[in-house]
Amino acid sequence: MSGHRLTVLVVGATGSIGRHVVTEALHQGHAVRALVRDLERATDLPSEAQRVVGDLTQPESLSAAAQGIDAIVFTHGSDGGKAAAEQVDYGGVRNVLQALGGRSARVALMTSIGVTNRQGDYNRTTQIHDWKRRGERLLRASGLPYTIVRPGWFDYNAPDQHRLVLLQGDTRQAGDPSDGVISRQQIAKVLVHSLTSDAARAKTFELVAERGAAQKELEPLFAALQPDAAGALDAVRDSANMPLADEPTRVLEELARFSTPKR
Ligand SMILES: NC(=O)c1ccc[n+]([C@@H]2O[C@H](COP(=O)([O-])OP(=O)(O)OC[C@H]3O[C@@H](n4cnc5c(N)ncnc54)[C@H](OP(=O)(O)O)[C@@H]3O)[C@@H](O)[C@H]2O)c1
């Protein structure tokens, strides 16, 4: 599929990762549509990127952004607080997928290393892991072709630390940079490349970098991963520590709605 020019909606385009995604997608030859809630925050995005105004918490504001797109890269995030985690980190995924109105799109979703860690202080305070993970689950349930990238700590890498390592099982859960580090630019590159990679389809992985040079080709890295099991809500090898029986009713209802072929 490489070389295929897509119209890519970047969700979180004004954020610290989203800005790199916009640049990288243009670099890879795609047309970019940047979802922004405040045009003033988008003045320094490349002029070739189309800006579309929308707020992830207001579903009706997302229709125009979702028209005519081939792909979506989600890099959005809330600024803390349980309500914002639900409304933005999870609700943003739900509302943009809903705005597709049943049309298909290739999706790359960025969440976080440690997203399955429920008992750490960070998740107990913010519930951000849980809500990001519910966003992952909704995407898997949707049946859309996807790749889910769980990056380590942004830009904590040393200058010579660019050799990409893709992990599965989400077993690094210290909650600090010892779990893994990665440059923002490399996260963006992996997200955008995944959109045109058959080998990246239905794959979920943690993304970190070790000392050494960046690999020239990403395909072998994607190809070496196990795909998520068909029909499973969690990633392959994830801990089964979020039983549906304990999930909020509204989450179960939305999972059921998104799992319906004609949603
Ligand atoms: N820092 C790390 O090491 C690390 C590691 C792994 C994962 N993460 C996760 O990565 C995520 C993104 O990080 P980042 O540094 O790129 O965050 P960021 O710079 O704060 O960017 C967040 C983006 O989301 C957008 N956004 C927030 N609420 C919105 C809404 N209601 N409607 C539309 N857009 C909205 C923001 O738009 P505005 O510009 O309008 O605010 C911005 O574009 C975070 O959620 C974090 O949990 C971080």
The ligand as an SDF file (V2000), in Angstrom:
LIG
                    3D

 48 52  0  0  0  0  0  0  0  0999 V2000
    4.2460   12.9800   27.8920 N   0  0  0  0  0  0  0  0  0  0  0  0
    4.5280   11.6910   27.7220 C   0  0  0  0  0  0  0  0  0  0  0  0
    5.6780   11.2510   27.8870 O   0  0  0  0  0  0  0  0  0  0  0  0
    3.4350   10.7540   27.2630 C   0  0  0  0  0  0  0  0  0  0  0  0
    3.7500    9.4250   27.0000 C   0  0  0  0  0  0  0  0  0  0  0  0
    2.7510    8.5750   26.5030 C   0  0  0  0  0  0  0  0  0  0  0  0
    1.4890    9.0740   26.2600 C   0  0  0  0  0  0  0  0  0  0  0  0
    1.2010   10.3710   26.5360 N   0  0  0  0  0  0  0  0  0  0  0  0
   -0.1550   10.8690   26.2330 C   0  0  0  0  0  0  0  0  0  0  0  0
   -0.1150   11.5420   25.0070 O   0  0  0  0  0  0  0  0  0  0  0  0
   -1.2300   12.4030   24.9160 C   0  0  0  0  0  0  0  0  0  0  0  0
   -0.9270   13.5650   24.0190 C   0  0  0  0  0  0  0  0  0  0  0  0
    0.2520   14.1970   24.4320 O   0  0  0  0  0  0  0  0  0  0  0  0
    0.6520   15.6200   23.8530 P   0  0  0  0  0  0  0  0  0  0  0  0
    1.9320   16.0000   24.5290 O   0  0  0  0  0  0  0  0  0  0  0  0
    0.5860   15.6460   22.3660 O   0  0  0  0  0  0  0  0  0  0  0  0
   -0.5520   16.4980   24.4510 O   0  0  0  0  0  0  0  0  0  0  0  0
   -0.8730   18.0200   24.2080 P   0  0  0  0  0  0  0  0  0  0  0  0
    0.3200   18.7320   23.6710 O   0  0  0  0  0  0  0  0  0  0  0  0
   -1.5320   18.5400   25.4290 O   0  0  0  0  0  0  0  0  0  0  0  0
   -1.9520   17.9600   23.0080 O   0  0  0  0  0  0  0  0  0  0  0  0
   -3.2650   17.5430   23.2210 C   0  0  0  0  0  0  0  0  0  0  0  0
   -4.0530   17.8230   21.9630 C   0  0  0  0  0  0  0  0  0  0  0  0
   -5.4080   17.4300   22.1800 O   0  0  0  0  0  0  0  0  0  0  0  0
   -6.2290   18.5370   21.8060 C   0  0  0  0  0  0  0  0  0  0  0  0
   -7.4870   18.5670   22.5490 N   0  0  0  0  0  0  0  0  0  0  0  0
   -7.6690   18.4800   23.8840 C   0  0  0  0  0  0  0  0  0  0  0  0
   -8.9840   18.6050   24.1860 N   0  0  0  0  0  0  0  0  0  0  0  0
   -9.6350   18.7840   22.9940 C   0  0  0  0  0  0  0  0  0  0  0  0
  -10.9840   18.9750   22.6240 C   0  0  0  0  0  0  0  0  0  0  0  0
  -11.9740   19.0220   23.5420 N   0  0  0  0  0  0  0  0  0  0  0  0
  -11.2790   19.1170   21.3220 N   0  0  0  0  0  0  0  0  0  0  0  0
  -10.3050   19.0920   20.3680 C   0  0  0  0  0  0  0  0  0  0  0  0
   -9.0120   18.9220   20.6570 N   0  0  0  0  0  0  0  0  0  0  0  0
   -8.6740   18.7660   21.9500 C   0  0  0  0  0  0  0  0  0  0  0  0
   -5.4080   19.7590   22.1350 C   0  0  0  0  0  0  0  0  0  0  0  0
   -5.9470   20.8980   21.4930 O   0  0  0  0  0  0  0  0  0  0  0  0
   -5.6280   22.4050   22.0340 P   0  0  0  0  0  0  0  0  0  0  0  0
   -4.3200   22.7750   21.4100 O   0  0  0  0  0  0  0  0  0  0  0  0
   -6.7660   23.2070   21.5350 O   0  0  0  0  0  0  0  0  0  0  0  0
   -5.5590   22.3280   23.5350 O   0  0  0  0  0  0  0  0  0  0  0  0
   -4.0740   19.3100   21.5770 C   0  0  0  0  0  0  0  0  0  0  0  0
   -4.0440   19.4140   20.1860 O   0  0  0  0  0  0  0  0  0  0  0  0
   -1.5550   12.7810   26.3550 C   0  0  0  0  0  0  0  0  0  0  0  0
   -2.9190   12.4780   26.5670 O   0  0  0  0  0  0  0  0  0  0  0  0
   -0.7040   11.8730   27.2130 C   0  0  0  0  0  0  0  0  0  0  0  0
   -1.4950   11.1980   28.1750 O   0  0  0  0  0  0  0  0  0  0  0  0
    2.1480   11.2090   27.0370 C   0  0  0  0  0  0  0  0  0  0  0  0
  1  2  1  0
  2  3  2  0
  2  4  1  0
  4  5  1  0
  4 48  2  0
  5  6  2  0
  6  7  1  0
  7  8  2  0
  8  9  1  0
  8 48  1  0
  9 10  1  0
  9 46  1  0
 10 11  1  0
 11 12  1  0
 11 44  1  0
 12 13  1  0
 13 14  1  0
 14 15  2  0
 14 16  1  0
 14 17  1  0
 17 18  1  0
 18 19  2  0
 18 20  1  0
 18 21  1  0
 21 22  1  0
 22 23  1  0
 23 24  1  0
 23 42  1  0
 24 25  1  0
 25 26  1  0
 25 36  1  0
 26 27  1  0
 26 35  1  0
 27 28  2  0
 28 29  1  0
 29 30  1  0
 29 35  2  0
 30 31  1  0
 30 32  2  0
 32 33  1  0
 33 34  2  0
 34 35  1  0
 36 37  1  0
 36 42  1  0
 37 38  1  0
 38 39  2  0
 38 40  1  0
 38 41  1  0
 42 43  1  0
 44 45  1  0
 44 46  1  0
 46 47  1  0
M  CHG  2   8   1  16  -1
M  END
$$$$
